[in-house]
Amino acid sequence: MSGVLVVDASAAMRMVGGEGRAESAVEGADKVIAPAVFAAEVANALWKYVHAGQLGVVNVVSRLRHALAIPDELEPLTQAGAAAALEAAIYADHPVYDMIYICLAEREGAALVTADRRLAELAEARAIEVVHA
């Protein structure tokens, strides 16, 4: 897949765990981006695996590095972007964190790469192409 892709934390977690179906789309994209919150979301997801005793510290550090290397750029969250995500979240009755990805995809005319079924449905309802991870 060529063009711009927005990758979310759920897709990155699948890819670094060797489970996803999105690797070929990501590798074929002209540009892969994520909002800056992506780094915190991936790190928090990895913390949960350590906390649950499913992964060790060394393993999660390497997975974090791998995940953070997926996007070519992390886009800062501006005041306008936060306001757009908040409005979208209120309308969709869905968390702001997720709507940041949707708003970024809309702004950039990009497809969204996600493993989150509900987020994929919300994106598709807004005419955003979805790559299922």
MIDOSE-1310 file (N, C-alpha, C; in nm, 2 decimals, decimal comma, always signed):
residues 133
msgv	+0,08/-0,12/+0,00/+0,00/+0,00/+0,00/+0,09/+0,12/+0,00; +0,06/+0,21/-0,09/+0,14/+0,34/-0,09/+0,05/+0,45/-0,03; +0,11/+0,56/-0,01/+0,04/+0,67/+0,05/+0,09/+0,69/+0,19; +0,01/+0,76/+0,27/+0,04/+0,79/+0,41/-0,05/+0,70/+0,50
lvvd	+0,01/+0,64/+0,60/-0,06/+0,56/+0,70/-0,04/+0,62/+0,83; -0,15/+0,62/+0,91/-0,14/+0,65/+1,05/-0,14/+0,51/+1,13; -0,04/+0,49/+1,21/-0,04/+0,36/+1,28/-0,07/+0,39/+1,43; -0,16/+0,30/+1,48/-0,20/+0,32/+1,62/-0,12/+0,22/+1,71
asaa	-0,13/+0,24/+1,84/-0,06/+0,16/+1,94/-0,10/+0,01/+1,93; -0,23/-0,02/+1,91/-0,27/-0,16/+1,90/-0,21/-0,23/+1,78; -0,19/-0,16/+1,67/-0,13/-0,22/+1,55/+0,02/-0,24/+1,58; +0,08/-0,15/+1,64/+0,23/-0,16/+1,67/+0,25/-0,28/+1,77
mrmv	+0,17/-0,29/+1,87/+0,18/-0,40/+1,96/+0,17/-0,54/+1,89; +0,08/-0,55/+1,80/+0,07/-0,67/+1,72/+0,19/-0,69/+1,64; +0,24/-0,59/+1,57/+0,36/-0,60/+1,48/+0,48/-0,64/+1,56; +0,51/-0,58/+1,68/+0,63/-0,61/+1,75/+0,61/-0,75/+1,82
ggeg	+0,49/-0,80/+1,84/+0,47/-0,93/+1,89/+0,47/-1,04/+1,78; +0,48/-1,00/+1,66/+0,48/-1,09/+1,55/+0,35/-1,15/+1,51; +0,24/-1,08/+1,55/+0,11/-1,13/+1,53/+0,03/-1,06/+1,41; +0,07/-0,94/+1,38/-0,01/-0,85/+1,29/-0,01/-0,89/+1,14
raes	-0,11/-0,84/+1,07/-0,12/-0,85/+0,93/-0,08/-0,73/+0,86; -0,03/-0,63/+0,93/-0,01/-0,49/+0,87/+0,13/-0,47/+0,82; +0,22/-0,56/+0,84/+0,36/-0,53/+0,81/+0,38/-0,49/+0,66; +0,32/-0,56/+0,57/+0,34/-0,54/+0,43/+0,28/-0,40/+0,39
aveg	+0,17/-0,36/+0,45/+0,11/-0,23/+0,42/+0,21/-0,12/+0,47; +0,26/-0,14/+0,59/+0,35/-0,04/+0,65/+0,48/-0,03/+0,57; +0,53/-0,14/+0,53/+0,66/-0,14/+0,45/+0,64/-0,08/+0,32; +0,52/-0,09/+0,26/+0,49/-0,03/+0,13/+0,44/+0,11/+0,13
adkv	+0,42/+0,17/+0,24/+0,37/+0,30/+0,25/+0,48/+0,41/+0,22; +0,43/+0,52/+0,16/+0,53/+0,63/+0,13/+0,57/+0,69/+0,26; +0,48/+0,70/+0,36/+0,51/+0,76/+0,49/+0,42/+0,70/+0,60; +0,48/+0,67/+0,71/+0,40/+0,62/+0,83/+0,42/+0,72/+0,94
iapa	+0,30/+0,76/+0,99/+0,30/+0,86/+1,10/+0,22/+0,81/+1,22; +0,24/+0,87/+1,33/+0,16/+0,85/+1,45/+0,16/+0,98/+1,53; +0,05/+1,00/+1,61/+0,05/+1,11/+1,70/+0,16/+1,08/+1,81; +0,21/+1,19/+1,87/+0,31/+1,18/+1,98/+0,26/+1,09/+2,09
vfaa	+0,13/+1,08/+2,12/+0,08/+1,00/+2,23/+0,10/+0,85/+2,20; +0,13/+0,82/+2,08/+0,17/+0,68/+2,04/+0,28/+0,62/+2,13; +0,38/+0,70/+2,15/+0,50/+0,65/+2,23/+0,45/+0,62/+2,37; +0,37/+0,70/+2,44/+0,32/+0,67/+2,57/+0,23/+0,55/+2,57
evan	+0,14/+0,54/+2,47/+0,05/+0,43/+2,47/+0,12/+0,30/+2,45; +0,22/+0,29/+2,37/+0,30/+0,17/+2,35/+0,37/+0,13/+2,48; +0,44/+0,23/+2,54/+0,51/+0,21/+2,66/+0,42/+0,16/+2,77; +0,30/+0,22/+2,78/+0,21/+0,17/+2,88/+0,16/+0,03/+2,86
alwk	+0,13/+0,00/+2,73/+0,09/-0,14/+2,70/+0,20/-0,24/+2,74; +0,32/-0,20/+2,71/+0,43/-0,29/+2,75/+0,45/-0,30/+2,90; +0,43/-0,19/+2,97/+0,43/-0,20/+3,12/+0,33/-0,30/+3,17; +0,21/-0,30/+3,11/+0,11/-0,39/+3,15/+0,15/-0,54/+3,14
yvha	+0,23/-0,57/+3,03/+0,28/-0,70/+3,01/+0,38/-0,74/+3,12; +0,47/-0,64/+3,15/+0,56/-0,67/+3,26/+0,49/-0,68/+3,39; +0,40/-0,60/+3,42/+0,32/-0,60/+3,55/+0,25/-0,74/+3,56; +0,20/-0,79/+3,45/+0,13/-0,92/+3,45/+0,22/-1,04/+3,45
gqlg	+0,35/-1,01/+3,45/+0,45/-1,12/+3,45/+0,46/-1,19/+3,31; +0,41/-1,13/+3,21/+0,41/-1,20/+3,07/+0,54/-1,17/+2,99; +0,61/-1,06/+3,03/+0,73/-1,02/+2,96/+0,83/-0,97/+3,06; +0,96/-0,99/+3,03/+1,06/-0,93/+3,11/+1,11/-0,79/+3,07
vvnv	+1,18/-0,72/+3,15/+1,22/-0,59/+3,13/+1,30/-0,58/+3,00; +1,40/-0,66/+2,98/+1,48/-0,66/+2,86/+1,40/-0,67/+2,73; +1,30/-0,77/+2,74/+1,22/-0,79/+2,62/+1,13/-0,67/+2,59; +1,08/-0,60/+2,69/+0,99/-0,49/+2,66/+1,07/-0,37/+2,61
vsrl	+1,19/-0,35/+2,65/+1,27/-0,24/+2,60/+1,30/-0,26/+2,46; +1,33/-0,38/+2,41/+1,36/-0,40/+2,27/+1,23/-0,39/+2,19; +1,12/-0,43/+2,25/+0,99/-0,42/+2,18/+0,95/-0,27/+2,17; +0,98/-0,19/+2,27/+0,95/-0,05/+2,26/+1,03/+0,02/+2,15
rhal	+1,16/-0,02/+2,14/+1,25/+0,04/+2,04/+1,19/+0,00/+1,90; +1,15/-0,12/+1,89/+1,10/-0,17/+1,76/+0,97/-0,09/+1,73; +0,88/-0,08/+1,82/+0,75/-0,01/+1,80/+0,77/+0,14/+1,76; +0,87/+0,20/+1,83/+0,89/+0,34/+1,81/+0,96/+0,37/+1,67
aipd	+1,01/+0,26/+1,62/+1,08/+0,27/+1,48/+0,97/+0,25/+1,37; +0,85/+0,21/+1,40/+0,75/+0,19/+1,30/+0,71/+0,32/+1,23; +0,67/+0,42/+1,30/+0,64/+0,55/+1,23/+0,76/+0,62/+1,19; +0,76/+0,68/+1,07/+0,87/+0,77/+1,03/+0,87/+0,90/+1,11
elep	+0,75/+0,94/+1,15/+0,74/+1,07/+1,23/+0,63/+1,05/+1,34; +0,66/+1,12/+1,45/+0,55/+1,13/+1,55/+0,51/+1,28/+1,54; +0,38/+1,29/+1,52/+0,32/+1,43/+1,50/+0,28/+1,49/+1,64; +0,32/+1,61/+1,66/+0,28/+1,67/+1,79/+0,13/+1,70/+1,80
ltqa	+0,08/+1,69/+1,92/-0,07/+1,72/+1,93/-0,08/+1,87/+1,96; -0,14/+1,94/+1,87/-0,16/+2,08/+1,88/-0,29/+2,11/+1,96; -0,31/+2,24/+1,99/-0,43/+2,28/+2,06/-0,55/+2,25/+1,97; -0,54/+2,28/+1,84/-0,65/+2,25/+1,74/-0,67/+2,10/+1,73
gaaa	-0,57/+2,02/+1,73/-0,58/+1,88/+1,72/-0,65/+1,82/+1,84; -0,61/+1,87/+1,96/-0,68/+1,82/+2,08/-0,83/+1,86/+2,08; -0,86/+1,98/+2,04/-1,00/+2,02/+2,03/-1,08/+1,93/+1,94; -1,02/+1,91/+1,82/-1,09/+1,82/+1,72/-1,11/+1,68/+1,77
alea	-1,01/+1,63/+1,84/-1,02/+1,49/+1,90/-1,13/+1,49/+2,01; -1,13/+1,59/+2,09/-1,23/+1,60/+2,20/-1,37/+1,60/+2,14; -1,39/+1,69/+2,04/-1,52/+1,70/+1,98/-1,56/+1,56/+1,91; -1,47/+1,50/+1,85/-1,49/+1,37/+1,78/-1,53/+1,26/+1,89
aiya	-1,45/+1,27/+2,00/-1,47/+1,17/+2,11/-1,61/+1,19/+2,17; -1,65/+1,31/+2,19/-1,78/+1,34/+2,25/-1,89/+1,28/+2,16; -1,88/+1,31/+2,03/-1,98/+1,27/+1,93/-1,98/+1,12/+1,92; -1,87/+1,05/+1,92/-1,86/+0,91/+1,90/-1,87/+0,83/+2,03
dhpv	-1,87/+0,90/+2,15/-1,87/+0,84/+2,28/-1,76/+0,74/+2,29; -1,64/+0,79/+2,25/-1,52/+0,70/+2,25/-1,40/+0,78/+2,30; -1,30/+0,72/+2,37/-1,20/+0,80/+2,43/-1,12/+0,89/+2,33; -1,08/+1,00/+2,39/-1,01/+1,10/+2,32/-0,88/+1,04/+2,26
ydmi	-0,81/+0,96/+2,34/-0,68/+0,91/+2,29/-0,70/+0,84/+2,15; -0,80/+0,76/+2,14/-0,82/+0,69/+2,01/-0,86/+0,79/+1,90; -0,94/+0,89/+1,94/-0,99/+0,98/+1,83/-0,88/+1,07/+1,78; -0,77/+1,08/+1,86/-0,65/+1,16/+1,81/-0,60/+1,09/+1,68
yicl	-0,60/+0,96/+1,68/-0,55/+0,88/+1,56/-0,65/+0,91/+1,44; -0,78/+0,90/+1,47/-0,87/+0,93/+1,36/-0,86/+1,07/+1,30; -0,85/+1,16/+1,39/-0,84/+1,30/+1,35/-0,71/+1,33/+1,27; -0,60/+1,26/+1,31/-0,48/+1,27/+1,23/-0,49/+1,21/+1,10
aere	-0,56/+1,09/+1,09/-0,58/+1,03/+0,96/-0,66/+1,12/+0,87; -0,77/+1,18/+0,92/-0,85/+1,27/+0,84/-0,77/+1,39/+0,79; -0,70/+1,45/+0,88/-0,62/+1,57/+0,85/-0,52/+1,54/+0,74; -0,46/+1,42/+0,74/-0,35/+1,39/+0,65/-0,40/+1,31/+0,53
gaal	-0,53/+1,28/+0,52/-0,59/+1,20/+0,41/-0,52/+1,06/+0,41; -0,50/+1,01/+0,53/-0,43/+0,88/+0,54/-0,52/+0,77/+0,58; -0,47/+0,65/+0,56/-0,54/+0,53/+0,61/-0,50/+0,51/+0,75; -0,58/+0,44/+0,83/-0,55/+0,41/+0,97/-0,52/+0,26/+0,98
vtad	-0,40/+0,23/+1,04/-0,36/+0,09/+1,07/-0,39/+0,07/+1,22; -0,48/-0,03/+1,24/-0,53/-0,06/+1,38/-0,57/-0,20/+1,40; -0,55/-0,25/+1,52/-0,60/-0,38/+1,56/-0,73/-0,37/+1,64; -0,77/-0,25/+1,66/-0,88/-0,22/+1,75/-1,01/-0,22/+1,66
rrla	-1,10/-0,32/+1,68/-1,22/-0,33/+1,60/-1,31/-0,21/+1,61; -1,33/-0,16/+1,73/-1,42/-0,05/+1,75/-1,36/+0,08/+1,68; -1,23/+0,10/+1,70/-1,17/+0,22/+1,63/-1,18/+0,20/+1,48; -1,16/+0,08/+1,43/-1,17/+0,06/+1,28/-1,31/+0,10/+1,24
elae	-1,41/+0,05/+1,31/-1,55/+0,09/+1,28/-1,58/+0,24/+1,28; -1,53/+0,31/+1,38/-1,54/+0,45/+1,38/-1,47/+0,52/+1,27; -1,35/+0,47/+1,23/-1,28/+0,53/+1,12/-1,35/+0,51/+0,99; -1,40/+0,39/+0,97/-1,47/+0,35/+0,84/-1,60/+0,44/+0,83
arai	-1,67/+0,46/+0,94/-1,79/+0,55/+0,94/-1,76/+0,69/+0,90; -1,63/+0,73/+0,92/-1,59/+0,86/+0,88/-1,52/+0,86/+0,75; -1,53/+0,75/+0,67/-1,48/+0,74/+0,54/-1,32/+0,73/+0,54; -1,27/+0,68/+0,64/-1,12/+0,66/+0,65/-1,09/+0,52/+0,62
evvh	-1,00/+0,50/+0,52/-0,96/+0,36/+0,49/-0,89/+0,30/+0,61; -0,92/+0,17/+0,63/-0,86/+0,10/+0,75/-0,78/-0,02/+0,70; -0,66/-0,03/+0,76/-0,57/-0,15/+0,74/-0,58/-0,22/+0,87; -0,64/-0,34/+0,87/-0,66/-0,42/+0,99/-0,53/-0,50/+1,02
a	-0,48/-0,47/+1,14/-0,35/-0,53/+1,19/-0,38/-0,66/+1,26
